[in-house]
């Protein structure tokens, strides 16, 4: 299991902002195939989970596009937890990720109010948002959503191609 403790030594501003993955893993480093974190369902905490996921993903030889898609979809699911799962403002988000040789599966779980089957929206009302689940579906190889009054689980799977092997010069 991967547990990341914040250490900003030697990190760039982009690394801290959660927009880039570390360039490489030190030779001989142990790579954890499982990542798990639990955090309060608050926007700044969800951003922190995104940064930790990026750090974990940086241990694997994924293309930048693979890492971007995984991070983007995961953050959309986390942002939905912070914005919608707990109308009273108190709750938790659980982020789990697992890497096998064939796939990466990321699961975001909450114990909030669930996703309503219909969300009425007046036709003339212009809104921002409301496209997160569609985006998740578009950037994953497979996504599943289980929801009900006891909470929601969003499970996303990718089959990322590894970085091409570099040929010796």
Helices and strands as residue ranges (DSSP letters): H 13-17, E 34-40, H 43-57, H 64-80, I 81-85, E 92-99, E 104-110, H 132-139, E 142-148, E 151-158
